[in-house]
Amino acid sequence: MVDLLIRNASLPDGRQGVDIACKAGLIEAVEPGIAAEAGEVLDAEGQLVSPPFVDPHFHMDATLSLGRPRMNVSGTLLEGIGLWGELKAQQTVDEIIARALTYCDMAAAMGIGAIRTHVDICDPDLKGVQALLEVRDKIKNYISLQLVAFPQDGLYRYSDALDLTIRALDMGVDVVGGIPHFERTMEDGARSVRTLCELAAERGLMVDMHCDESDDPLSRHVETLTQETQRLGLGGRSAGSHLTSMHSMDNYYVSKLIDLMVEADLNVIPNPLINIMLQGRHDTYPKRRGQTRVRELRDAGLTVGFGSDCVKDPWYSLGRADMLDVASMGLHVGQLSSREDMAWCFEAITTNSARIMGLEGYGLQKGCRADMVLLQAADPIEAIRLRATRLAVVRAGRVIARTPACVAELALENRPAHVDPSRIEV
């Protein structure tokens, strides 16, 4: 007897006609023709079953705050930071919790099973930290939430930021963050990277830096991050988020930089939707789009995972917790158009991002956590193409969300009565 049996599934690795048996919160078997009684049987009808989507870069303390205290008229990163600074002084812990839980409802329904969120610690009351520690506990049964201590206003630019970072970590925040390019000088930026990496190494924590989120080709703090990652033995546990300045750097320097990143085993987290929205704002034409060099970083062997960054906040007024939107934008901007490239973009929002976050028990193998998503698509490329409907979301072997299939009714002479976009044959 098993708790849940999914029949006739297609898997991201290309296997078809596979059954998945789940018991006591774990995957018990993945093979064709499983003979077992089940508390619930879910017929995949040949559609894709994937491990959960993973968002390795988000700002949950700001999500769904669009328009408070007013709209970002210029659309720039810096105006967004200014607006966020005003909102921080006004909002309450309860307001942050309410917005975050509303977002997590949406994220769970869209098949997101894990989120790494940066939490602004440049607030003497640490309201965001208080709120998201509570949210982390409330949602732990359906979303794994990882918190990053993020000195939004600069470790040295904001007084007491280092002490507040330490307080946040003492309260239970998981990861050390930073924003070196926002310091007042390049020297202070490099010093902040060294200080924060040393803090992480002392505590045995991971590092995730907002790094060089700029059009300035001379913003090169990722170089310092690679050095400190290697010096302190943080390889595989350190990530550079955004890295948009690499879009503008000269090729010779990048050829050296990527080799250093590989030596350090640095993880990379581009945020396609936000990067192309915020970068190049000072350009006329040609206009830079700002996404980092995804293809080159991937081909060098680095782990690259796409993040969503923002939903309806001072920096980005759109978004709906859809990691397939993120993958699609990363695919288009990076011109990742081969079949292999497009399939890799699905990995960038699932397995790669899970590896960056260090998630245990993630995947569709026997013994993994019984967390998965049934998608209205035949394979990963089709899932991205269609922004596939999440027919069912499974957490610990229990269906926690269902969405009806997207099927249109037609009233056309001599044409089919229904159109299912996932089953079109030509």
ZIMORA-V120491 format. One record per backbone hydrogen bond with DSSP energy under -0.5 kcal/mol. CO is the residue of the C=O (numbers start at 1). NH is the residue of the N-H. If there is no record, write none. Layout:
CO/NH
CO/NH
This chain:
2/39
3/40
4/22
5/7
5/42
6/20
7/44
8/46
9/18
10/49
11/14
15/11
18/9
19/31
20/6
21/28
21/29
22/3
22/4
23/26
25/370
26/23
26/28
27/367
29/21
31/19
31/34
34/36
37/2
40/5
41/43
42/7
42/44
44/47
47/10
48/375
49/12
50/373
53/113
53/114
54/56
55/116
57/308
57/309
58/118
59/62
59/63
62/65
65/68
67/69
71/73
76/80
77/81
78/82
79/83
80/84
81/85
82/86
83/87
84/88
85/89
86/90
87/90
87/91
92/96
93/97
94/98
95/99
96/100
97/101
98/102
99/103
100/104
101/105
102/106
103/107
104/108
105/109
106/110
107/112
108/111
111/53
111/113
113/144
114/55
115/117
115/146
116/58
117/148
118/61
118/120
119/150
121/123
123/126
126/130
127/131
128/132
129/133
130/134
131/135
132/136
133/137
134/138
135/139
137/140
139/142
139/143
143/145
144/115
144/146
146/117
147/174
147/175
148/119
148/150
149/151
149/177
150/121
150/152
151/154
154/158
155/162
157/159
158/161
160/164
161/165
162/166
163/167
164/168
165/169
166/170
167/171
168/172
168/173
169/172
174/206
175/149
175/177
176/208
178/210
179/182
180/183
185/189
186/190
187/191
188/192
189/193
190/194
191/195
192/196
193/197
194/198
195/199
196/200
197/201
198/202
199/203
200/204
200/205
201/204
206/176
207/239
208/178
209/211
209/241
210/180
210/212
211/243
212/214
212/245
215/217
216/219
218/220
220/223
220/224
221/225
222/226
223/227
224/228
225/229
226/230
227/231
228/232
229/234
229/235
230/233
234/237
237/207
238/267
239/209
239/241
240/269
241/211
241/243
243/246
244/247
245/248
245/249
250/254
251/255
252/256
253/257
254/258
255/259
256/260
257/261
258/262
259/263
260/264
261/265
261/266
262/265
265/236
267/240
268/305
269/242
270/307
271/275
272/276
273/277
274/278
275/279
278/281
280/283
286/288
292/294
293/297
294/298
295/299
296/300
297/302
298/301
302/304
303/268
306/56
308/310
309/59
311/64
312/65
312/66
316/313
318/312
321/323
322/325
322/326
323/327
324/328
325/329
326/330
327/331
328/332
329/333
330/334
331/336
332/335
335/337
338/342
339/343
340/344
341/345
342/346
343/346
343/347
344/348
346/349
347/350
347/352
347/353
348/306
349/54
350/354
351/355
352/356
353/357
354/358
354/359
355/358
361/369
365/368
368/27
369/371
370/397
372/394
373/50
373/375
374/391
374/392
375/48
375/377
377/48
379/383
380/384
381/385
382/386
383/387
383/388
384/387
389/376
389/391
391/403
392/374
393/400
393/401
394/372
395/398
398/395
398/400
401/393
405/407
406/421
408/419
412/415
417/410
419/408
419/421
420/423
421/424
